[in-house]
Amino acid sequence: MPMFVDTTPPGQCLFCRLVAGEIPSARVYEDALTIAFMDIGQVNPGHVLVATKRHAATLLDITPEEAAAVMQTAQQVARAVQAAFNPPGLTLLQANGREGDQTVFHFHMHVVPRHAQDGIALSWPRKDPSAEVLHDHAARLRAALATG
């Protein structure tokens, strides 16, 4: 069963609804400028998205302060992913807009653990874990963030 069904009306932003708490999510971290949460379409176990809390569609729309905050949060999350899942590698990527095959136009980055069976490439098709699995993974990451 998917974690949520997107009922976002056309013209509204799914991530803004998530930030507002209208859509439940497996949140990993949150501060004044950023939010980090588990992706329901897990490319690899431990995949986390880091987004700005304020709606900004692309990299060009965020402030330098937001850019720094996203990178700092991504680094903290990457360390937590390493501690919680011990993958041999991590990928950090940002692909917004239609050219990035994105359907959500809200600035975000992906922290993707690369596991031995995946090699360097990301595994595909995506894995869609249950809400319970995502919340378990999110709890492991929050624990690693608290000790890091």
C-alpha positions as CSV (number, residue, x, y, z in Angstrom):
1,M,0.0,0.0,0.0
2,P,1.5,3.4,-0.9
3,M,2.3,5.8,1.9
4,F,-0.1,8.4,0.5
5,V,-2.2,9.1,-2.6
6,D,-1.3,12.4,-4.2
7,T,-4.6,14.4,-4.3
8,T,-2.8,17.7,-5.0
9,P,-5.0,19.9,-7.2
10,P,-3.5,21.1,-10.4
11,G,-1.4,24.2,-9.9
12,Q,-0.6,23.3,-6.3
13,C,2.8,21.9,-5.2
14,L,2.9,18.4,-3.7
15,F,6.1,19.3,-1.7
16,C,4.5,22.4,-0.3
17,R,1.6,20.3,0.9
18,L,4.1,17.9,2.5
19,V,5.9,20.8,4.3
20,A,2.6,22.1,5.5
21,G,1.8,18.7,7.0
22,E,-1.2,18.1,4.8
23,I,0.4,14.9,3.4
24,P,2.0,12.5,5.8
25,S,5.6,11.6,5.3
26,A,8.5,9.7,6.8
27,R,10.4,12.9,7.9
28,V,14.1,12.4,8.7
29,Y,15.1,16.0,9.5
30,E,13.6,19.5,9.6
31,D,15.0,23.0,10.4
32,A,13.9,26.5,9.6
33,L,14.8,26.3,5.9
34,T,14.8,22.7,4.9
35,I,13.0,19.4,5.3
36,A,14.4,15.9,4.6
37,F,12.1,12.9,4.1
38,M,12.1,9.4,2.7
39,D,11.1,9.0,-0.9
40,I,8.1,6.8,-1.5
41,G,9.7,5.7,-4.8
42,Q,12.9,4.3,-3.3
43,V,15.6,4.2,-6.0
44,N,17.7,2.4,-3.3
45,P,17.0,1.7,0.3
46,G,17.7,4.8,2.4
47,H,16.9,7.3,-0.4
48,V,16.2,10.7,1.1
49,L,14.9,13.9,-0.5
50,V,16.1,17.3,0.9
51,A,13.9,20.2,-0.1
52,T,13.5,23.9,0.7
53,K,10.6,24.7,3.0
54,R,9.8,27.8,0.9
55,H,8.5,27.0,-2.5
56,A,11.1,27.7,-5.1
57,A,10.9,25.9,-8.5
58,T,14.5,25.7,-9.4
59,L,18.1,26.3,-8.2
60,L,17.8,29.8,-9.7
61,D,14.8,30.5,-7.4
62,I,16.5,29.8,-4.1
63,T,18.5,32.2,-2.0
64,P,22.2,31.7,-1.2
65,E,21.1,31.0,2.4
66,E,18.7,28.3,1.2
67,A,21.3,26.8,-1.0
68,A,23.8,26.6,1.9
69,A,21.1,25.1,4.1
70,V,20.1,22.4,1.6
71,M,23.8,21.4,1.2
72,Q,24.3,21.3,4.9
73,T,21.2,19.2,5.5
74,A,22.2,16.9,2.6
75,Q,25.6,16.4,4.2
76,Q,24.1,15.7,7.6
77,V,21.6,13.2,6.0
78,A,24.4,11.6,4.0
79,R,26.4,11.0,7.1
80,A,23.3,9.5,8.8
81,V,22.6,7.3,5.8
82,Q,26.2,6.1,5.9
83,A,25.9,5.3,9.7
84,A,22.5,3.7,9.4
85,F,22.8,1.7,6.2
86,N,26.6,1.5,5.5
87,P,26.4,1.7,1.8
88,P,29.7,1.6,-0.1
89,G,28.9,4.9,-1.8
90,L,26.5,7.8,-2.0
91,T,25.2,9.9,-4.8
92,L,23.9,13.5,-4.4
93,L,21.9,14.8,-7.3
94,Q,19.6,17.6,-8.1
95,A,17.4,17.4,-11.2
96,N,14.4,19.8,-11.3
97,G,12.0,20.6,-14.0
98,R,10.8,18.7,-17.0
99,E,14.4,18.2,-18.3
100,G,15.1,16.2,-15.1
101,D,11.9,14.1,-15.6
102,Q,10.5,15.7,-12.5
103,T,6.8,16.0,-11.8
104,V,7.2,18.2,-8.7
105,F,8.5,21.7,-9.4
106,H,9.9,22.5,-6.0
107,F,13.7,22.7,-5.5
108,H,15.0,19.5,-3.9
109,M,18.1,17.2,-3.9
110,H,18.3,13.5,-3.6
111,V,20.7,11.6,-1.3
112,V,20.9,8.2,-2.7
113,P,22.9,5.3,-1.2
114,R,24.6,3.1,-3.7
115,H,24.7,-0.5,-2.5
116,A,27.1,-3.2,-3.7
117,Q,24.5,-4.9,-5.9
118,D,23.7,-1.6,-7.6
119,G,27.2,-0.8,-8.7
120,I,27.6,2.9,-9.6
121,A,24.3,3.1,-11.5
122,L,21.0,3.6,-9.6
123,S,18.8,0.6,-9.6
124,W,15.7,0.7,-11.7
125,P,12.8,0.1,-11.6
126,R,12.1,1.9,-8.4
127,K,11.2,-0.1,-5.3
128,D,8.1,1.1,-3.5
129,P,8.4,0.0,0.1
130,S,5.5,0.0,2.5
131,A,4.9,3.0,4.8
132,E,6.2,0.8,7.7
133,V,9.5,0.2,6.0
134,L,9.9,3.9,5.2
135,H,9.1,4.9,8.8
136,D,11.6,2.3,10.1
137,H,14.3,3.7,7.8
138,A,13.4,7.2,8.8
139,A,13.7,6.3,12.5
140,R,17.1,4.7,11.8
141,L,18.3,7.9,10.1
142,R,16.9,10.2,12.9
143,A,18.8,8.1,15.4
144,A,22.0,8.4,13.4
145,L,21.5,12.1,13.0
146,A,21.0,12.4,16.8
147,T,24.3,10.6,17.5
148,G,26.3,12.3,14.7
